[in-house]
Amino acid sequence: MKSNLVRYVDGQVIGKAFVISGHLWLEHVLVRSLFAKLPYPDALFRERTLGFQMLVALCEALGIIEPKLSEALRVVNTMRNRCAHHARYEPTGAEFQAVRSALEEPGEPLPPATPGEWGQELEIVAELLERRARSVGATDLDAILPEDDGPQF
């Protein structure tokens, strides 16, 4: 018989895992951006862990990311917190749309969403953030990626 833990984990939707894992990736990119931009990043990171909101605020204050991307990252953070702290929460299309809306500029729409596919908005946020990170010298982003494209179980 399966334990309650295994039954709970087995019953989770892929969207929840995608949001939590995606959030971890975004956090990694924010940290690597700060390490690339700051002359002495250890002064911030040596004895503490900065929260996601602070990482976003610091990257925005330093001009690594612009306010629209900061807003999208904050929406993703809200989704992640719901995933992590509400046992029965499932991300909705409306929440992914809120991420898209935070990024869209009038006259400069994002690529259209593919019907039936969720999570594209997180991928767009990640790509935009990765570009900004690389532009400030964060060239070590791929260091934590697995060797292949498959799940690591």
C-alpha distance (Angstrom), angle and dihedral (degrees) to the residues before:
residue distance angle dihedral
M1 . . .
K2 3.82 . .
S3 3.79 118.8 .
N4 3.79 119.3 -118.3
L5 3.80 89.1 -108.1
V6 3.80 92.8 56.0
R7 3.81 91.5 44.2
Y8 3.82 90.5 50.9
V9 3.82 94.2 47.1
D10 3.80 92.0 45.1
G11 3.80 89.4 52.8
Q12 3.80 95.9 55.0
V13 3.77 120.2 112.1
I14 3.79 120.0 -119.5
G15 3.81 89.8 -121.3
K16 3.78 91.7 65.8
A17 3.80 92.6 51.8
F18 3.81 90.5 44.7
V19 3.82 92.5 53.2
I20 3.80 93.6 47.4
S21 3.81 94.3 45.0
G22 3.80 91.4 42.6
H23 3.80 90.3 51.6
L24 3.82 90.0 52.7
W25 3.81 89.7 52.2
L26 3.82 91.9 49.1
E27 3.80 90.0 49.4
H28 3.81 90.0 51.5
V29 3.81 90.9 51.9
L30 3.82 92.0 48.2
V31 3.82 91.0 51.5
R32 3.81 93.0 46.7
S33 3.83 88.7 49.5
L34 3.78 91.0 54.7
F35 3.81 91.8 47.0
A36 3.80 88.7 53.2
K37 3.81 95.8 45.3
L38 3.80 103.8 39.7
P39 3.81 119.8 74.9
Y40 3.83 92.1 -143.4
P41 3.82 108.1 21.4
D42 3.80 93.2 162.3
A43 3.80 87.9 72.0
L44 3.82 86.5 69.6
F45 3.78 101.4 34.2
R46 3.81 105.9 32.9
E47 3.80 98.9 87.6
R48 3.77 104.0 15.7
T49 3.75 147.1 38.4
L50 3.77 115.6 -125.7
G51 3.79 118.1 -138.8
F52 3.77 121.3 -117.6
Q53 3.82 93.5 -106.5
M54 3.81 91.0 53.9
L55 3.81 91.8 47.4
V56 3.81 89.7 52.7
A57 3.82 92.1 46.5
L58 3.81 92.7 49.3
C59 3.80 92.6 48.2
E60 3.79 90.4 49.3
A61 3.82 92.9 46.1
L62 3.80 90.5 51.2
G63 3.81 92.2 49.4
I64 3.80 94.4 -114.5
I65 3.80 90.9 123.0
E66 3.78 132.0 20.8
P67 3.83 126.3 -123.7
K68 3.83 94.5 -99.5
L69 3.79 91.9 56.2
S70 3.81 89.8 44.8
E71 3.79 89.9 54.7
A72 3.80 91.9 49.3
L73 3.82 89.8 50.0
R74 3.80 90.2 51.3
V75 3.81 90.3 52.8
V76 3.81 89.5 51.0
N77 3.81 88.9 49.5
T78 3.81 90.6 53.6
M79 3.81 89.7 51.0
R80 3.80 90.8 48.8
N81 3.79 91.9 50.6
R82 3.78 90.5 51.7
C83 3.81 90.3 49.2
A84 3.79 92.0 49.4
H85 3.81 99.7 42.2
H86 3.80 106.0 32.2
A87 3.77 111.4 66.6
R88 3.81 96.2 -157.1
Y89 3.80 98.6 37.9
E90 3.80 119.6 127.6
P91 3.83 121.7 -174.7
T92 3.79 113.0 -112.1
G93 3.77 133.6 -145.6
A94 3.80 88.4 -116.1
E95 3.81 90.7 59.9
F96 3.79 92.0 50.0
Q97 3.81 87.3 48.2
A98 3.83 89.2 54.1
V99 3.81 88.4 57.6
R100 3.81 89.4 51.0
S101 3.81 92.1 47.1
A102 3.81 91.8 52.0
L103 3.81 89.8 56.0
E104 3.78 101.3 41.5
E105 3.76 118.1 102.7
P106 3.79 120.1 -158.4
G107 3.78 107.0 -96.1
E108 3.82 92.1 11.2
P109 3.79 107.0 79.5
L110 3.76 122.0 -177.0
P111 3.79 120.0 -115.6
P112 3.81 108.9 -71.2
A113 3.78 117.1 -92.7
T114 3.78 114.8 -107.4
P115 3.81 109.5 -122.3
G116 3.79 113.4 -113.9
E117 3.81 93.8 18.7
W118 3.79 120.2 102.3
G119 3.76 128.3 -170.5
Q120 3.80 97.9 46.2
E121 3.78 89.2 118.9
L122 3.80 91.6 59.5
E123 3.79 89.4 50.0
I124 3.81 90.4 51.7
V125 3.82 91.1 49.7
A126 3.82 90.4 48.5
E127 3.80 93.1 49.4
L128 3.81 92.5 48.4
L129 3.81 91.5 47.6
E130 3.81 92.7 46.4
R131 3.82 90.4 52.6
R132 3.80 91.0 51.5
A133 3.81 90.7 46.7
R134 3.79 93.0 51.5
S135 3.81 90.6 47.0
V136 3.83 89.7 61.7
G137 3.80 93.0 46.3
A138 3.81 104.6 -90.3
T139 3.78 96.5 144.8
D140 3.82 97.1 153.8
L141 3.80 98.3 72.0
D142 3.79 94.9 116.4
A143 3.82 94.4 55.9
I144 3.82 93.7 97.6
L145 3.80 96.9 44.5
P146 3.82 118.7 112.6
E147 3.79 119.0 -108.9
D148 3.81 94.4 -109.4
D149 3.79 137.6 24.2
G150 3.82 97.1 -105.6
P151 3.79 128.5 96.5
Q152 3.78 116.0 -84.3
F153 3.81 105.2 -131.0
